[in-house]
Amino acid sequence: MIGRYTEVKKYKELLQKKEFYTISLGLLLIILSFLLGDIKTTFPLANLLALSAVTLLGGPIIVEAVRGLLRKEVNVDELVSLAIIASVLAGEYQAAAIVALIMVLGSLVEQFTSQKARSAILSLMELKPEKASLLRGKEEISISIKELTPGDIVIVRVGDKVPVDGLVAQGNALLDQASLTGESMPVEKNPGDEVFAGTIVHSGLLEIKTQTIGENTALGNMVRLVQKAEEQRAPIVRTADRYARYFTPVILAISLTVYLFTGDFHRSITVLIVGCPCAFILASPTAIVSALGNASKKGVLIKGGDILEEVSRVDTLIFDKTGTLTTGRPVVTAITPVPGISKEHLLSRAAAVEKCSLHPLAKAVTASAKKRNLTLHKAENIINLPGAGIEAQVESHKIFVGSPTPEELNLLTEQYFEIMDLEKILSVKENDSLLGFIHLREELRPEVPAVINSLKKTEISQIYMLSGDRQQAVCTTAEKAGIINFMGDMLPEDKLVFLRNIQEKNAQVAMVGDGVNDAPSLVTANVGIAMGVMGTDAAIESADIALMGDDLTKLPFLFLLGKQTVKTIHYNIFFALFFNLLALIASGSGLLNPVTGAITHNIGSILVVVNSALLLRFSEKKPVLIHKYSQKQVSRQVPVK
């Protein structure tokens, strides 16, 4: 009974009417017992009523204790059970009933407070709409979400929750995505834009083409991930559980010692009651649940308490560049064909291959070709070359689009090469013959300099940027971002080698990437953080933490939350042990009786839960102003060993 709701799966039993009726009836029996206490009979009716209350309220505790013993598990229920039984054997029926009532009430208050800690997580589940407005021809009908299929057109209006993940077919609207991404401002959605289940229409009207429904949506993934995270126990939680096993035999020994030295049975019983380590057991899981709830509310999904604890140890942070520090939405700025090749032919060949890729550079090339109304032939036998590019057959010709070789770059003039330092260059080949180059540019995310500066205010001592782009372009981005340590011209395996090298030097490394090309590094890092992955299963699977929006400002909050969570757990454990020690001394000295001991015990547990719940309101300070770094500071390069 005591601490039964420390397992999150049992929260669904919380605050059921049956429990309220049971407590109310038990309280009524105790009150009647006191009122009839002066009536003299062979076996006073007051005693019968008190015993009934003991059976009703204390029975479940004793049953749980017996079940634990049958499983050869010793838990805190045994201590309370022994105290209740001993009080009954001593003829203190009313005292036994009051102890049982206080313990059950205390447990219920703990559960209610702990449930508050899960409010952010439960609010996600409430975002799931049950109905959708389906458009069939010109008719609009209301149907259950479960009846929708991919391709269906649904309509959402002001105040509606988007029921599916999909693409805007028609209409314009402002959507509140705070529930998924933590964004405080509504986001404008136009035809072709992605929308996600659980977001709320702030203004406007949308017709949405359904892509995924139910548990497969971004919201479904989010809820499932957080629920799974709650079940993952951090090492610090497992340590607390391990020590909790020794409490029962120790408290039994103390209780026996008190009785032998004082001969006071009531003191011995009180020791059993206050000795229950409920506060100690609740110290870690309640803090973990509160922290996970706070993070999920801000669009930061953490896969488990063990990861949250790992976050608190991070001292080194590695960033990918493209799509992480930069916007990931490049545009084509120039096309440079070799003599005899037209720009249209070069771009159409490249776009025919790139339209099969989801990479941001590929989307930019395809968009440029569509803007010019170029014909794109079908690409076949597509081969992705990690770190190099993509290859396919177009009209029986082998087309390659990817990173240029140093020799190819030398074909460009020195004057143009200076302009290229700020750009990404794609080489396009047909049957191994160079067609020319496509130049693309992407901007640094505006919040990056402030985020980097804020991260330096935490306990992260080293920040690196690794990229497959050319060294000159990487240097330019690093200067703008305020990152001193950087390396370019790196393949995915080079990043992995670099990461492992610094891990061998006892660095606790967090890797931030887009969750696709950086999957090996995200998995290998002590903490892998994938960003901008709303609805992307592959990215979520490869990372320990997912930033549901493209908001890097959540990173300082994440690392500070990890450290604050561990501090809260340590404080809870220290307080629980100190509080229990004082209560034991007071009980052994006769300052507490069984009733006041039960009250004292529950006060300690509730204080621990309330302290953990404060993590729900934890937030980092606003990022400091952008700090300008000189070229001299940024020019230092990190060697890969």
C-alpha positions in Angstrom: 0.0 0.0 0.0 2.7 2.5 1.1 4.5 3.8 -1.9 2.4 1.8 -4.3 2.2 4.6 -6.8 6.0 5.0 -7.2 5.4 2.8 -10.3 4.0 5.1 -13.0 1.9 2.4 -14.6 -0.3 2.4 -11.5 -1.2 6.1 -11.7 -4.4 5.1 -13.5 -5.6 3.7 -10.1 -5.2 7.1 -8.5 -8.1 8.9 -6.9 -10.7 6.3 -7.8 -14.0 6.7 -6.1 -13.6 3.4 -4.3 -10.6 4.7 -2.4 -12.4 7.8 -1.3 -15.4 5.7 -0.1 -13.0 3.4 1.8 -11.3 6.3 3.5 -14.6 8.1 4.3 -16.1 4.9 5.8 -12.9 4.2 7.8 -13.0 7.8 9.2 -16.6 7.4 10.1 -15.9 4.2 12.0 -13.1 5.8 13.9 -15.3 8.8 14.9 -18.1 6.5 16.1 -15.6 4.5 18.0 -14.5 7.6 20.0 -18.1 8.7 20.5 -19.1 5.3 21.9 -16.0 4.8 23.9 -17.7 5.4 27.3 -20.4 2.7 26.7 -19.5 -0.3 29.0 -20.1 -3.7 27.5 -18.2 -7.0 27.6 -16.5 -6.1 24.4 -17.2 -2.4 23.9 -18.9 -1.5 20.6 -16.2 1.2 20.3 -13.5 -1.5 20.0 -15.5 -3.4 17.4 -15.8 -0.2 15.3 -12.1 0.5 15.7 -11.2 -3.0 14.6 -13.5 -2.7 11.6 -11.6 0.5 10.7 -8.3 -1.3 11.1 -9.4 -4.1 8.8 -10.8 -1.7 6.2 -7.8 0.7 6.2 -4.9 -1.4 7.4 -6.0 -4.6 5.7 -4.6 -3.7 2.2 -1.3 -2.7 3.8 -1.0 -6.0 5.6 -2.0 -7.9 2.5 0.7 -6.2 0.4 3.2 -7.0 3.2 2.3 -10.7 3.1 2.5 -10.7 -0.7 6.0 -9.2 -0.5 7.1 -11.9 2.0 5.7 -14.6 -0.2 7.8 -13.2 -3.1 10.8 -13.2 -0.7 10.8 -9.4 -0.9 11.1 -7.2 2.2 9.6 -3.7 1.7 8.3 -0.9 3.8 4.8 -2.3 4.1 6.1 -4.8 6.7 7.1 -2.1 9.2 3.6 -0.4 9.1 1.9 -3.8 9.2 3.9 -4.9 12.3 3.1 -1.6 14.0 -0.7 -2.0 13.3 -0.7 -5.6 14.4 1.3 -4.9 17.5 -1.1 -2.0 18.5 -4.0 -4.4 18.1 -2.4 -7.1 20.2 -1.7 -4.5 22.9 -5.4 -3.6 22.9 -4.8 -0.2 21.4 -7.5 -0.6 18.7 -8.2 3.1 18.2 -4.6 3.9 17.9 -4.1 1.2 15.4 -7.1 2.5 13.4 -5.8 6.1 13.5 -2.3 5.0 12.4 -3.8 3.1 9.4 -6.0 6.1 8.5 -3.1 8.5 8.6 -0.8 6.3 6.6 -3.5 5.8 3.9 -4.3 9.5 3.8 -0.6 10.3 3.6 -0.1 7.9 0.8 -3.0 9.4 -1.1 -1.6 13.0 -0.7 1.8 11.8 -1.9 0.0 10.3 -4.9 -1.9 13.4 -5.6 1.2 15.5 -5.4 3.1 13.1 -7.6 0.3 13.2 -10.1 0.7 16.9 -10.3 4.3 16.2 -11.3 3.0 14.3 -14.3 0.6 17.0 -15.4 2.8 18.1 -18.3 2.9 14.6 -19.6 -0.8 13.9 -19.1 -1.6 17.2 -20.9 0.0 15.7 -24.0 -2.4 12.8 -24.0 -5.3 15.2 -23.7 -4.3 16.8 -27.0 -5.5 13.8 -28.9 -8.8 14.7 -30.6 -11.4 12.0 -30.8 -13.2 13.3 -33.9 -12.2 14.8 -37.3 -14.1 16.8 -39.9 -13.7 14.7 -43.1 -14.3 16.3 -46.5 -15.9 13.9 -49.0 -16.5 15.6 -52.3 -18.3 18.8 -51.2 -19.8 17.2 -48.1 -18.3 17.6 -44.6 -18.9 14.8 -42.1 -17.7 14.2 -38.6 -16.0 10.8 -38.0 -13.8 9.1 -35.5 -10.0 9.6 -35.9 -9.6 5.8 -36.1 -11.7 5.8 -39.3 -9.3 8.1 -41.2 -6.8 6.8 -43.7 -3.8 8.3 -45.5 -4.9 10.6 -48.3 -8.2 11.8 -46.6 -8.8 15.5 -46.5 -9.7 16.9 -43.1 -10.9 20.4 -42.3 -9.8 22.4 -39.2 -11.1 25.8 -38.0 -10.3 28.3 -35.3 -10.0 26.5 -31.9 -9.8 23.0 -33.5 -7.0 20.6 -32.7 -5.3 19.2 -35.8 -6.3 15.5 -35.8 -3.5 14.1 -38.0 0.0 14.6 -39.4 -0.2 15.8 -42.9 0.3 18.5 -45.6 -1.8 21.7 -46.0 -3.8 21.2 -49.2 -5.6 24.5 -49.1 -6.0 27.5 -46.8 -3.9 29.6 -44.5 -3.8 29.6 -40.7 -1.8 30.3 -37.6 -1.1 27.2 -35.5 -0.2 27.0 -31.9 2.5 24.3 -31.8 3.6 25.0 -28.2 2.5 21.6 -27.0 5.0 19.9 -29.4 7.8 22.3 -29.8 7.5 24.7 -26.9 7.2 27.7 -29.4 5.5 30.6 -27.7 4.3 32.2 -30.9 1.8 30.7 -33.4 3.3 29.5 -36.7 1.9 30.4 -40.1 0.9 27.5 -42.3 0.3 27.7 -46.0 -0.3 25.1 -48.8 2.5 22.5 -48.9 3.5 23.0 -45.2 3.6 20.2 -42.7 1.1 20.2 -39.8 1.1 17.9 -36.8 -1.6 16.3 -34.7 -2.3 18.0 -31.4 -1.5 21.5 -32.6 -4.3 24.1 -32.3 -5.7 26.5 -34.9 -5.2 30.0 -33.7 -6.8 31.7 -36.7 -7.8 30.7 -40.2 -9.0 27.5 -41.9 -7.0 24.6 -43.3 -7.8 21.6 -45.5 -5.2 19.0 -44.6 -4.2 15.9 -46.6 -3.7 13.1 -44.1 -0.4 11.3 -43.9 -0.3 9.6 -40.5 -2.8 9.1 -37.7 -3.0 7.9 -34.2 0.1 6.5 -32.5 2.2 7.1 -35.6 1.8 10.9 -35.5 4.4 13.2 -34.0 2.2 13.5 -31.0 1.8 9.8 -30.7 5.6 9.3 -30.9 6.0 12.0 -28.3 3.6 10.4 -25.8 5.0 6.9 -26.4 8.6 8.2 -25.9 7.8 10.0 -22.7 5.9 7.0 -21.3 8.8 4.8 -22.1 11.2 7.3 -20.5 9.2 7.2 -17.2 9.9 3.4 -17.0 13.7 3.9 -17.5 15.3 4.1 -14.1 18.3 6.3 -13.6 21.4 4.7 -11.9 20.9 7.0 -8.9 17.3 5.6 -8.6 18.5 2.0 -8.7 21.1 2.9 -6.0 18.4 4.3 -3.7 16.2 1.2 -4.3 19.2 -1.0 -3.4 19.8 0.7 -0.1 16.0 0.8 0.7 16.1 -3.0 1.0 18.2 -2.8 4.2 15.9 -0.3 5.9 13.4 -2.9 7.1 15.8 -5.2 9.0 17.7 -2.2 10.4 14.4 -0.5 11.7 13.3 -3.8 13.2 16.5 -4.1 15.0 16.2 -0.5 16.3 12.6 -1.1 17.4 13.6 -4.2 19.3 16.5 -2.4 20.9 14.3 0.5 22.0 11.9 -2.0 23.6 14.7 -3.9 25.4 16.1 -0.7 26.8 12.9 1.2 27.7 10.3 -1.6 28.1 7.9 0.8 26.4 5.9 -1.0 23.7 4.4 2.2 22.3 7.9 3.6 21.6 8.8 0.4 19.8 5.7 0.6 17.7 6.4 4.3 16.9 9.9 3.4 15.7 8.4 1.0 13.2 6.0 3.7 11.8 8.5 6.5 11.5 11.2 4.2 10.2 9.4 3.5 6.9 11.7 5.0 4.2 8.9 6.3 2.0 10.5 9.7 1.6 13.8 8.0 0.7 12.1 5.8 -1.9 10.2 8.8 -3.4 13.3 11.0 -3.5 14.4 10.0 -7.0 11.4 8.8 -9.1 9.4 11.9 -8.3 12.2 14.2 -9.3 12.8 12.3 -12.6 9.1 12.4 -13.5 8.9 16.1 -12.8 12.0 16.9 -14.9 10.8 14.7 -17.8 7.4 16.5 -17.7 9.0 19.9 -17.7 11.2 19.0 -20.6 8.4 17.5 -22.7 6.3 20.6 -22.1 9.0 22.6 -23.7 9.4 20.3 -26.7 12.5 18.4 -25.4 12.0 14.7 -25.3 14.3 12.7 -23.1 14.2 8.9 -23.4 14.8 8.1 -19.7 16.0 9.1 -16.3 19.3 7.5 -17.0 19.8 9.9 -19.9 18.8 12.9 -17.8 21.5 11.9 -15.3 24.0 11.5 -18.1 23.1 15.0 -19.3 24.2 16.4 -15.9 27.7 15.0 -16.5 28.3 16.5 -20.0 31.3 18.7 -20.2 31.9 18.6 -24.0 29.5 19.5 -26.7 29.8 18.7 -30.5 27.7 20.4 -33.1 27.1 19.3 -36.7 26.9 22.3 -39.0 24.5 21.9 -41.8 20.9 21.8 -40.7 21.9 22.1 -37.0 23.7 25.5 -36.6 22.5 26.6 -40.0 18.9 26.9 -41.1 19.1 23.7 -43.2 17.1 25.6 -46.0 19.8 26.5 -48.5 19.0 28.2 -51.9 20.8 27.9 -55.2 22.8 31.1 -55.7 24.8 30.3 -58.9 25.3 27.6 -61.6 28.7 27.2 -63.1 28.8 24.8 -66.1 32.0 23.7 -67.9 32.4 25.0 -71.5 29.9 23.5 -73.9 27.3 22.6 -71.2 24.2 24.8 -70.6 23.0 25.8 -67.1 19.6 24.2 -67.9 21.2 20.8 -68.7 23.4 20.9 -65.7 20.6 21.8 -63.3 18.0 19.4 -64.8 20.4 16.4 -64.5 21.2 17.3 -60.9 17.6 17.8 -60.0 16.5 14.5 -61.6 18.8 12.7 -59.1 18.3 15.0 -56.1 14.4 14.9 -56.2 14.8 11.4 -54.7 16.6 12.7 -51.7 15.3 14.5 -48.6 18.5 16.3 -47.9 18.1 20.1 -47.6 20.7 20.7 -50.4 18.7 18.3 -52.6 15.5 20.1 -51.9 17.1 23.4 -52.9 18.4 22.0 -56.2 15.0 20.5 -57.0 13.2 23.7 -56.1 15.5 25.7 -58.4 14.8 23.4 -61.3 11.0 23.6 -60.7 11.3 27.4 -60.6 12.9 27.4 -64.0 10.2 24.9 -65.3 12.8 22.3 -66.3 11.8 18.8 -67.3 13.0 16.2 -64.8 13.5 12.7 -66.1 13.0 9.6 -63.9 16.1 8.5 -61.9 16.7 4.8 -61.4 19.3 2.6 -59.5 19.8 5.3 -56.9 22.8 4.9 -54.7 23.5 7.0 -51.6 27.3 7.5 -51.0 27.6 8.6 -47.3 29.7 11.7 -47.1 30.2 12.0 -50.8 26.8 12.4 -52.6 24.2 10.5 -54.6 24.4 8.6 -57.8 21.6 7.4 -60.2 20.8 6.4 -63.8 18.9 9.1 -65.8 18.1 8.3 -69.4 20.7 5.5 -69.3 23.4 8.0 -68.2 25.1 7.7 -64.8 24.7 11.0 -63.0 26.6 11.9 -59.8 25.8 14.9 -57.5 28.0 15.5 -54.5 31.1 17.0 -53.0 33.7 18.2 -55.5 37.3 16.9 -55.4 40.1 19.4 -54.9 41.1 19.0 -58.5 37.6 19.9 -59.6 37.6 23.0 -57.4 40.9 24.2 -59.0 39.0 24.5 -62.3 37.2 27.5 -60.8 38.9 30.9 -61.0 40.6 32.4 -57.9 38.2 35.2 -57.9 35.2 33.0 -57.7 36.9 30.8 -55.1 36.8 33.7 -52.7 33.1 34.0 -53.1 32.7 30.3 -52.6 34.0 30.4 -49.1 30.6 31.3 -47.9 28.8 28.7 -50.0 28.3 25.0 -50.4 29.4 23.6 -53.8 27.9 20.6 -55.5 29.8 18.9 -58.3 27.6 17.3 -61.1 29.0 14.6 -63.4 27.5 12.7 -66.3 29.2 9.3 -67.1 32.2 10.5 -64.9 32.6 13.6 -67.0 32.2 16.9 -65.1 29.2 19.0 -66.1 29.9 21.8 -63.7 29.0 23.1 -60.2 26.0 24.3 -58.3 26.5 26.9 -55.6 24.2 27.1 -52.6 24.1 29.2 -49.5 22.5 28.8 -46.1 22.3 31.2 -43.2 23.4 30.7 -39.6 20.4 30.3 -37.3 19.9 33.8 -35.8 19.8 32.4 -32.2 23.1 30.5 -32.5 25.6 33.1 -31.1 23.4 33.7 -28.1 23.0 30.0 -27.5 26.7 29.3 -27.7 27.4 32.1 -25.3 24.8 30.8 -22.9 26.2 27.3 -23.1 29.6 28.7 -22.1 28.0 30.0 -18.9 27.1 26.4 -17.9 29.7 23.8 -16.9 30.4 22.7 -20.5 34.1 23.4 -21.0 34.5 22.6 -24.7 32.3 23.3 -27.7 33.2 21.9 -31.2 31.8 22.2 -34.6 32.4 19.3 -37.1 31.3 19.5 -40.7 31.7 17.8 -44.1 31.9 21.2 -45.7 35.1 22.8 -46.8 37.4 24.3 -44.2 36.9 27.8 -45.4 33.1 27.7 -45.2 33.3 26.0 -41.8 35.6 28.8 -40.5 33.2 31.5 -41.6 30.3 29.8 -39.9 32.4 29.2 -36.7 33.3 32.9 -36.6 29.7 34.0 -36.8 28.6 31.4 -34.2 31.4 32.2 -31.7 32.8 28.6 -31.8 36.6 28.5 -31.4 37.1 24.7 -32.1 36.1 23.5 -35.5 37.0 21.1 -38.3 35.8 20.8 -41.9 36.2 18.3 -44.7 35.0 15.5 -42.4 33.2 12.3 -43.5 30.7 10.7 -41.0 33.4 8.2 -40.0 35.9 11.1 -39.4 33.4 12.6 -36.9 33.0 9.2 -35.2 36.8 8.8 -34.8 37.1 12.3 -33.4 34.3 11.7 -30.9 35.8 8.5 -29.7 39.2 10.1 -29.4 38.0 12.8 -27.0 35.9 10.2 -25.1 39.1 8.2 -24.5 40.3 11.3 -22.7 37.4 11.0 -20.2 35.3 13.7 -21.8 31.6 13.3 -21.3 30.3 14.1 -24.8 26.9 15.3 -26.1 26.5 15.3 -29.9 23.9 17.6 -31.6 23.0 16.7 -35.1 20.1 16.4 -37.6 19.6 12.7 -36.7 20.2 11.3 -40.2 23.7 11.7 -41.5 25.0 11.9 -37.9 23.3 8.8 -36.6 26.6 6.9 -35.9 27.9 9.8 -33.8 24.6 10.4 -32.1 24.5 6.7 -31.0 28.2 6.7 -29.9 28.1 10.0 -27.9 27.3 9.8 -24.2 24.2 11.9 -25.0 22.9 12.1 -28.6 20.6 15.1 -29.3 18.6 15.2 -32.6 17.0 18.4 -33.5 14.1 19.3 -35.8 12.8 15.7 -35.8 9.1 16.2 -35.3 7.5 13.1 -36.8 10.8 11.6 -37.9 11.1 8.1 -36.4 14.7 7.5 -37.6 16.0 10.6 -35.9 14.3 9.8 -32.6 15.5 6.2 -32.7 19.2 7.2 -33.2 19.2 9.9 -30.5 18.8 9.9 -26.7 17.1 13.3 -26.8 14.9 14.9 -29.5 14.3 18.6 -29.9 10.9 18.6 -31.5 11.4 22.0 -33.1 14.4 23.6 -34.7 15.0 25.6 -31.5 18.5 25.5 -30.2 17.7 27.9 -27.3 16.4 24.8 -25.5 20.0 23.4 -25.1 21.0 25.6 -22.1 17.8 24.7 -20.4 18.4 21.0 -21.1 21.9 20.9 -19.5 20.8 23.1 -16.5 17.7 20.9 -16.0 19.9 17.8 -15.9 22.2 19.3 -13.3 19.3 20.7 -11.2 17.5 17.3 -11.3 20.5 15.5 -9.9 20.9 18.2 -7.2 17.3 17.8 -6.3 17.6 14.0 -6.0 20.7 14.4 -3.8 18.9 17.0 -1.6 15.8 14.7 -1.3 17.9 11.7 -0.3 19.8 13.8 2.3 16.7 15.3 3.7 14.9 11.9 3.8 17.7 10.3 5.7 18.1 13.2 8.1 14.4 13.5 8.7 14.0 9.8 9.4 17.0 9.9 11.8 15.4 12.7 13.8 12.0 10.9 13.8 13.7 7.7 15.1 15.4 9.6 17.9 12.2 11.4 18.8 10.3 8.0 18.8 12.9 6.3 20.9 12.9 9.1 23.4 9.1 9.0 23.8 8.5 12.4 22.2 6.3 10.8 19.5 3.5 8.3 19.9 2.1 6.0 17.1 -0.4 8.6 16.0 2.0 11.6 15.9 4.7 9.3 14.5 2.4 8.5 11.5 1.7 12.2 11.0 5.4 13.0 11.1 6.3 10.2 8.7 3.9 11.5 6.1 5.0 15.1 6.4 8.5 14.0 5.4 7.2 12.1 2.4 5.0 15.0 1.2 7.9 17.5 1.6 10.1 15.4 -0.7 7.4 15.1 -3.3 6.7 18.8 -3.2 10.4 19.6 -3.6 10.6 17.3 -6.6 7.5 19.0 -8.1 9.3 22.3 -8.1 11.3 21.0 -11.1 8.1 21.4 -13.1 8.6 25.2 -12.9 12.4 25.2 -13.5 13.6 27.3 -16.4 16.9 28.7 -17.5 17.7 32.4 -17.5 17.3 34.1 -20.9 20.3 33.8 -23.2 22.9 36.5 -22.7 23.4 39.0 -25.5 25.4 37.9 -28.5 29.1 38.1 -27.9 31.4 39.0 -30.8 34.4 36.9 -31.4 37.5 38.2 -33.3 38.9 36.4 -36.3 42.0 35.7 -34.3 40.0 33.8 -31.6 38.1 31.7 -34.1 41.0 30.8 -36.4 42.2 28.0 -34.1 41.5 24.6 -35.6 41.0 21.3 -33.9 43.2 18.5 -35.2 41.7 15.1 -35.7 44.0 12.5 -34.2 
